[in-house]
């Protein structure tokens, strides 16, 4: 959970806060009170959990859930109730004269895309199913907003409002999908610190394993959106079993060729393990047997790298290059740190994206923040010092926290630190980095597949339903931003090769065993 390693003590501290938080009533107003739609058990079909997921200059994605009032599926939510779904919207709150339907016509898991929006325009909207208005995801533990760029309509069923950003300036160059925390092989989500009241949530009987469902949808979605490259920042597997690492690779190869089109780094769950299931893998540098190293960095090469992608310098860090059980702070070896400093110095002015599993800093959480949530503090400070001297670095992408959150550190304000929510559970998706000559946009997308939306909504019940207040992102700007930046040195890449290949085609500086 938060940091994949939320402890019993952490949860006990947080539980005292959560217990004091009053539930926010999901009152229905206006037309919703008059509606009489009922579910199969006779309860009213009730639309809830409204969220503004994606906001770009010309489109937005809005999601919600319909359940049967007065029921409980055993996880603390209403039993799913299929219904129609639409969003009505316009540029005046009293004139919502445009209508958009969902990607599925009759479902509990509503996903509506608003297209052909105007940049810089304020829009007002409401979502409805069976004539009932959807209420927003309530934030009781944090200050935030799940449905708009201002507080219009909060506490009601709307209209809510958002203002579209201006697009990045200059010619569009290419897109990069950023994802993390795939956890192939995991069978229960939401296990927390040995606390029995926080039950693990499993997949519904008869459905495919949820990590595979989510990764399959993610790959299809990023292909549909035209991403040229994909970066997966760690926790590729649940516990580094060879079969799970291999399965992840096969699913990612549906996007393209490894180390030509997609790249991975290690997370704490991918660390070297001890035991018979790992015995066939190489001896780990720090402990046990290292199956992740065998699967993704064969031979003598280290588990970190630098590569050039159409003029973009991409540096992949191994933030668990150390001994440990996975429940401690991330760390890099002295060798890797020295290599990293040299790479930044050698490409000081080149547009550079760094990605690795553990964030350098963690702020603004509904849950307790502990040292295990991020990289070792001394190393993080050293990296930030290097960023202050490296004007080319503009983005640091991390996972591990399983949430969407944007941070800017005063010592290196030109670098955005973006935590991206886990691919494998609610909200379940990825961020798309769109690079233009004079700036970039970063937008979060939930997985669109029907089974993916079904699991995402089921897994939002983690930690007694409080999980969205941590994972979704406090504000729209934690998952959707536009930044001005001179990226004119980048070039348009060759078309993607969505198929299996030999992984060659781009210069790939692997920082060989001695780190030279």
Secondary structure, DSSP 8 states (H G I E B T S, - for coil): -GGG---HHHHHHHHHHHHHS--------THHHH---B-TTSSBEEEEEEEEEEE-SS-EEEEEEEEETT---SSSS-EE--B--EEEEESBTTB--EEEEBSSSSBSEEEEEE-S--TT-EEEEEEEETTEE--B---SSS---SS-SS-TTTTTT--EEEE-----SS-EEEEEEEE----BT---B---TT-TTS--B---TTS--HHHHHHHHHHHHHHHTT-SEEEEES--BSS--HHHHHHHHHHHTTT--BTTTEEEE--GGGS-B-SGGGTTS-B-SSSSB-HHHHHHS-TT--S-EEEEETTEEEEE--TB-S-S-SSS-BB--HHHHHHHHHHHHHTTTS-EEEEESSBS-----SS---GGGBB-HHHHHHHHHHHHT-TTEEEEEE-SS-S-EEEE-GGGTT-EEEE---SSSTT-EEEEEEEETTEEEEEEEE--SHHHHHHHHHHTTTTTTTTHHHHS-SSGGGTEEEEE---TT---------S---S-SS-EE---TT--
